[in-house]
Amino acid sequence: MSEEPCQIFRSVYILWTGAADEQSAPVTLSLQQLAAQLPAVMAQSRAPLTVSKYGSAVRRWEQWAELQSVQQLPADPFHVALYLIHLMQDANTAALITAAVCAIAWFHSVNGLDNPCANTVVSNVQQAARRILAKPKRRKTPLTKEVLAKLFAELYPSKSLVDLQTLTMVVVGYAGLLRWNDLSNIYVDEVVFRDTYMAVFLEVRKNDQLRHGHWVFISRWGKDSEDRLCPVALMESLLAQGKQHGYAHAFGKVARRHGKQIVRSKMSYSNARELVREAVSPVGLDPSQYGLHSLRSGGATAAAAAGVTDRLIQRQGGWRSESAMRAYFKETLPALLQVSRALQV
């Protein structure tokens, strides 16, 4: 844990070390040493990325508070409400306001102070921001089985490692209902191949806050990728052609070395997104309508249409709630017509 995020816990440290009041300092050296560890321990109460985001939001609040000569900690709810209005002036979405509220609330929580964001004035300003800055969600178009077949026909015959990697990433993401964060954290030695399926162990997953790990099981669709589009056969081909082994990323950057293509380091989100967009363009689709979310939403939509239970879809995709999962479903026209068709006289 870097020192910077831990700065938001400084008042806890000050309280226990007695830096603010010598009479309240721990009486023994042992207690002082334990108190010095408190910021780093408290930082572990959230995921590292969350702590980093909260830290950035808290620093923005502190800078504004200092400029306005108002108290940063504990904060006055009225000042927090004014700060949110200040953020609304340049915000494009309510996400910035939500992030500020969550960060300031947590900032006070870890320092043992009452949450100023629980005040009704602050909560009403936050609700107003959501309404004022509301924009329609533009979700990416889900991939379909027909699109997957077109991508297979376009990419597989080339025998290029880049094309094979793109195709495998798309099909595995679709079949596993995987986020990019899931795909990017698949390691070669954590993929187990069986006759009828492959099992992928994800050490880290978005909603696996205690890091227990999560197994994702993906069935074979055919005996080999020459016959049919199959996520397991494609993964086997990718690992073999890319010469990957051990604790290496299954989906990494592809580089040329000594005239051969090899998978080198972890691929970024933007690079993976561009590969998807470049893949859909030759098959007559608008690249702006597709992205990495198209894999996950396409698989979820197809599974729901096939009658797979919500419980199994939620488990496969690692969604925390059914409402979050259902946001990825896109009902087909035939499905929507079932309602009125069932009511015909």
Secondary structure, 3 states (H helix, E strand, C coil): CCHHHHHHHHHHHHHHHCCCCHHHCCCCHHHHHHHHHHHHHHHCCCCHHHHHHHHHHHHHHHHHHHHHCCCCCCCCHHHHHHHHHHHHCCCCCCHHHHHHHHHHHHHHHHCCCCCHHHCHHHHHHHHHHHHHCCCCCCCCCCCCHHHHHHHHHHHHHHCCHHHHHHHHHHHHHHHHCCCHHHHHCCEHHHEEECCCEEEEEECCCCCCCCCCCEEEEEECCCCCCCCCCCHHHHHHHHHHHCCCCCCCECCEEEEEECCEEEEEEECCHHHHHHHHHHHHHHHCCCHHHCCCHHHHHHHHHHHHHCCCCHHHHHHHHCCCCHHHHHCCCCCCHHHHHHHHHHCCC
